[in-house]
Amino acid sequence: MPRPPVAALRGESAIPTVLTLLVSAWFLAAGGAILADRAPAAEAVQTAHAAPTVVCSAPLSIVPATHERITVEAQRG
C-alpha cells in the first residue's frame, strides 16, 4: 500500500489551527490560574487563628475473625 505524501498530512487547514490555538490558550489560562491561586496562603492564616481540634477515641484493635490458608500446588516439568 503506497504511503500518502507528507504534504497531504501537514494540517494547514483553518480548523486544526484554530483548535490548536484554543487548546493552547486554555492551558495557558489554567496554568496562570494555578500560579495565581492564593487559597493556600489564606487557608494557612485561617488555620493559625482557629482553635485546635482535639479528637479522642479508644484505640482500635483490628483482628481478623477467621484465618484462611491458601495452598498453591504445582508440578514442575
ChimeraX attribute file (.defattr): number of C-alpha atoms within 10 A of each C-alpha:
attribute: neighborCount
match mode: 1-to-1
recipient: residues
	/A:1	3
	/A:2	4
	/A:3	5
	/A:4	8
	/A:5	8
	/A:6	7
	/A:7	8
	/A:8	8
	/A:9	8
	/A:10	8
	/A:11	10
	/A:12	10
	/A:13	8
	/A:14	9
	/A:15	10
	/A:16	11
	/A:17	11
	/A:18	11
	/A:19	11
	/A:20	12
	/A:21	12
	/A:22	12
	/A:23	11
	/A:24	12
	/A:25	12
	/A:26	12
	/A:27	12
	/A:28	12
	/A:29	12
	/A:30	12
	/A:31	12
	/A:32	11
	/A:33	11
	/A:34	10
	/A:35	9
	/A:36	9
	/A:37	11
	/A:38	10
	/A:39	8
	/A:40	9
	/A:41	9
	/A:42	10
	/A:43	10
	/A:44	10
	/A:45	10
	/A:46	10
	/A:47	10
	/A:48	9
	/A:49	8
	/A:50	8
	/A:51	7
	/A:52	8
	/A:53	6
	/A:54	5
	/A:55	5
	/A:56	6
	/A:57	5
	/A:58	5
	/A:59	6
	/A:60	6
	/A:61	6
	/A:62	6
	/A:63	7
	/A:64	7
	/A:65	6
	/A:66	6
	/A:67	7
	/A:68	7
	/A:69	6
	/A:70	6
	/A:71	6
	/A:72	5
	/A:73	5
	/A:74	6
	/A:75	4
	/A:76	3
	/A:77	3
